[in-house]
């Protein structure tokens, strides 16, 4: 799934570029390599993150109980905007802002002490329902622009990233009667990571065109209930390219 997601945008875009008749009409400037200011607006997908397991402890009937919850985020739809400037024909700087959301399916197993017999807990399975996961990334990039032809421009970029993760986390509580139930808490934290990626673009007029990108973001976020939660991953998409 991850490899397929990373290749979809560029594979499809190469096919589009090979068949577009407008390229011959904008030969000298169609790649946009001679226009220093660039703005990229994209829609895309972020690969499914790794599953996350959290634990909860509680006390009932004079004993300690415990619960473990496994959360499995889905593939996220995302929106991405990048603004940059070429300080030299092939070298530039850029900043990109990405935002994505996915649904998180969760299941919980709890060990609940018995009200009548010591050290004889009952194991129960609970439906933890569905919560949401939101990731926002700010990506600083050094950019190397490589014209492949009069119609295609390949940009290679990388640098540090700041990732903000917000996720609903199920916790287990037990009433005085010993009945467990699931309650949700929203946890969030920031992390410093890194990004690397490529962008392939072409212009249909002097200033406007289309493109596709693939980016990998590596970050680990420490939430209150779990440490080193993997964030970022493979991101891919496409959209409008504007050059000035």
Secondary structure, DSSP 8 states (H G I E B T S, - for coil): -HHHHHHHHHHHHHHHHHH-GGGGGGTTTTT-TT--EEEEEEEEEE-----EEEEEEEEETTEEEEEEEEEEE--EEEEEEEEEEESSSSEEEEEEEEEEEEEEEEEEEEEE--SSSTT--EEEEEEEEEEEEEEEEEEEEEEEEEE-SSS-EEEEEEEEEEEEEEEEEEEEEE-TTS-EEEEEEEEEEEEEEEEEEEEEEEESSSSEEEEEEEEEEEEEEEETTEEEEEEEEEEEEEEEEEE-
